[in-house]
Amino acid sequence: MREERAEVESVITELRDALARAGIILPSLGLDLVSYAHRTMPPLVELGRCNMDTARRLAKVLGER
């Protein structure tokens, strides 16, 4: 379980860094604790909530790819 937690935390850091390079900050980005506590499903990354400006910037960045 600790290995899985370390892996998901690494993915979260990687995603946070990539978003920051694109000028996007998702304040609620983190580990979904409910899924982490679940025995049969893999942990999920909680993207969280963001304001409309951030959502627009995210959509723009994704559309440019």
Secondary structure by P-SEA (a helix, b strand, c coil): caaaaaaaaaaaaaaaaaaaaacccccccccccccccccccccccccccccaaaaaaaaaaaaac
